[in-house]
Amino acid sequence: MADRQFRDMLAGFSLTTAEILYHLPDYPALLQTFIWQDYDLAPKFPKLIKFLDFWSANLDGKLATVRVAHKALITPAELRFVGHEFRLS
């Protein structure tokens, strides 16, 4: 049976990394960084949005900024037709 992450990649999921800057609850003038990473579906990022909604509802550190980067790990192969073939024996 195929690995779940591999099936997700074939379905269009990509490795997504989010850098989350948030205010420290006790010292709101200070910012802290949190890195989140998972396989998510660009450009809507449902897993990241769910995580950020959870953060806003349950954690004290108010979100300042979120930077998102993603990279599709499986992309269509480039096909080129070749007019000649050389074989080495």
Helices and strands as residue ranges (DSSP letters): H 4-10, E 13-23, E 31-41, H 46-58, E 63-71
